[in-house]
Amino acid sequence: MKKTLLVLAAICCAAGLFAQITSLPSASVKTLQGQTLNVHELGKSGKITVISFWATWCSPCKKELDAIKDYYPEWKEKYNVELVAVSIDDPRTAAKIPAMVEEKGWEYRILHDFNKEFQQAVNVSSVPFTLLLDSTGAVVFEHTGYAPGDELELEERIKEIKN
């Protein structure tokens, strides 16, 4: 009986670790202008929202955001998408964020998870990490890592939501 209970408890704990989040938590981030924003508000725009966790030191993150940049104007027009790039840079590297965004020409909404509150709330263990929200703010897809072509899979997921 004890073994059965232990196995059930272990299964429940494991399921909790791998469960996807269903909506955005309440967590504070900052804009590049230093204003504090609660991320829970991101899901209330009525738009399909892509949230990409990234860092200035992360090559796959930059490759992903560069690849999406080519598609983003079309996605905004065709699917009513907003991309929000959330940097997880620590205070030591955070000063590089604005210059990198300008250099790359990223026209995304850029936020900084200055205290790792958002990152921890959605259990982001590595970047790049992408969340896709439907127009009601429900998290419908999440993805870790980047390989060329992942932006096309993301667009397919966006199309599914739009239809």
C-alpha atoms as one frame of an Amber mdcrd trajectory, in Angstrom:
protein
   0.000   0.000   0.000   2.822   2.401   0.869   4.548   1.631  -2.425   1.345
   2.340  -4.356   0.899   5.685  -2.608   4.531   6.619  -3.248   4.225   5.740
  -6.924   1.015   7.776  -7.227   2.618  10.736  -5.466   5.648  10.537  -7.768
   3.423  10.439 -10.858   1.439  13.458  -9.660   4.620  15.424  -8.983   6.098
  14.507 -12.366   2.889  15.489 -14.147   2.994  18.857 -12.398   6.560  19.460
 -13.548   5.712  18.801 -17.184   2.299  20.464 -17.281   1.979  23.380 -19.624
   0.837  26.690 -18.265  -2.592  27.726 -19.472  -2.511  31.470 -18.874   0.011
  34.140 -17.998   0.808  34.638 -14.339   1.009  37.918 -12.531   4.684  38.943
 -12.741   6.520  42.236 -13.112   8.833  43.118 -15.990  10.218  46.422 -17.225
  10.039  48.181 -20.559  13.262  49.550 -22.054  12.110  52.943 -20.774  12.100
  51.566 -17.199   8.334  51.361 -16.703   7.028  48.367 -14.759   4.439  46.180
 -16.464   2.487  43.165 -15.239   2.809  40.388 -17.858  -0.718  39.212 -17.108
  -1.827  42.239 -19.171  -0.073  40.891 -22.294  -2.809  38.349 -22.840  -5.538
  40.973 -22.785  -4.699  42.766 -26.030  -7.130  40.765 -28.156  -4.219  39.824
 -30.418  -2.446  36.537 -30.934   0.712  37.024 -28.879   4.095  35.375 -29.234
   6.302  35.718 -26.162   9.943  34.906 -26.792  12.322  34.631 -23.836  15.851
  35.516 -24.938  19.185  36.917 -23.755  21.924  39.028 -25.359  24.460  36.229
 -24.792  22.248  33.529 -26.394  23.123  32.845 -30.059  20.069  30.634 -30.771
  17.833  33.350 -29.278  19.230  35.983 -31.609  18.960  33.631 -34.596  15.317
  32.940 -33.764  14.397  36.607 -33.389  16.317  37.442 -36.595  14.454  34.689
 -38.492  11.058  35.841 -37.220  11.932  39.432 -38.165  11.582  38.512 -41.854
   8.035  37.204 -41.319   6.822  39.575 -38.627   5.344  42.368 -40.816   3.258
  39.784 -42.685   2.200  38.054 -39.461   1.040  41.350 -37.972  -1.062  42.120
 -41.020  -2.344  38.632 -41.795  -2.896  37.203 -38.302  -3.001  40.243 -35.981
   0.081  38.999 -34.116   2.201  40.832 -31.590   5.645  39.531 -30.655   6.950
  40.361 -27.210  10.645  39.601 -26.668  11.417  39.189 -22.958  15.084  39.429
 -22.063  16.310  37.420 -19.097  19.657  39.238 -18.989  21.115  39.823 -15.554
  22.090  43.343 -14.420  25.627  42.830 -15.756  24.484  42.269 -19.367  21.161
  44.165 -19.335  22.835  47.385 -20.491  23.475  45.691 -23.861  19.772  45.131
 -24.591  18.832  48.499 -26.184  21.914  48.622 -28.436  21.390  45.045 -29.606
  17.706  45.652 -30.365  18.606  48.740 -32.396  21.485  47.013 -34.192  19.281
  44.048 -35.110  16.377  46.249 -36.189  13.914  44.237 -34.133  10.567  45.998
 -34.137   9.178  43.838 -31.379   7.932  44.946 -28.010  11.007  44.431 -25.808
  10.688  43.759 -22.089  13.256  42.892 -19.430  12.538  40.299 -16.755  14.835
  42.168 -14.392  14.087  40.071 -11.309  13.470  36.703 -13.075   9.896  36.738
 -11.725   8.254  35.951 -15.079  10.909  33.380 -15.990  10.370  31.517 -12.723
   6.577  31.793 -12.851   6.427  29.980 -16.204   9.310  27.629 -15.345  11.703
  28.710 -18.119  14.876  26.720 -17.567  16.649  27.602 -20.831  16.353  30.061
 -23.688  15.120  30.541 -26.284  11.697  29.681 -24.929   8.532  30.631 -26.796
   4.934  30.908 -25.648   2.020  31.365 -28.038  -1.180  32.931 -26.712  -4.495
  33.021 -28.514  -6.519  36.236 -28.671  -8.111  35.493 -25.270  -4.715  35.181
 -23.555  -4.740  31.385 -23.223  -1.366  29.726 -23.699  -1.855  27.295 -26.577
   1.726  26.326 -27.440   5.189  26.442 -25.930   8.558  25.582 -27.390  12.134
  25.415 -26.104  15.213  25.931 -28.258  15.650  27.031 -31.836  16.524  25.311
 -35.091  16.171  26.899 -38.530  12.593  26.418 -39.669  11.055  26.648 -36.194
   9.602  30.011 -37.234   7.604  28.184 -39.934   6.195  25.767 -37.349   5.285
  28.773 -35.229   3.447  30.294 -38.174   1.521  27.036 -38.660   0.451  27.188
 -34.996  -0.583  30.823 -35.477  -2.653  29.837 -38.550  -4.421  27.140 -36.505
  -5.434  29.715 -33.907  -6.584  32.252 -36.491  -8.843  29.740 -38.263
